[in-house]
Amino acid sequence: MRDKNNKHLGLEIPPEIHFKLHYIAKYEGRSANGQIMYLLQKCIREFEKAEGQIIVPNENK
């Protein structure tokens, strides 16, 4: 069930990227959304490791 506190992000991507995303997600045992979340979290971890923790204001939680 969808968490109403989560934010929705519409994203336009080229068909080739869409196909490859689904291919990799299936290979990794994830949904396309799960794969995108994994990649975003990995990017954030790498950024914070290099640049320091990003503090999220209370109104954005």
URZICOR-V292146 format. One record per helix or strand of 2 or more residues. SS is the DSSP state (~ for helix, > for strand). FROM is the first residue (numbers start at 1). TO is the last residue. Records with the same first field share a line. If there is no record, write none. Layout:
SS = FROM-TO + FROM-TO
//
This chain:
~ = 15-28 + 32-51 + 58-60
//
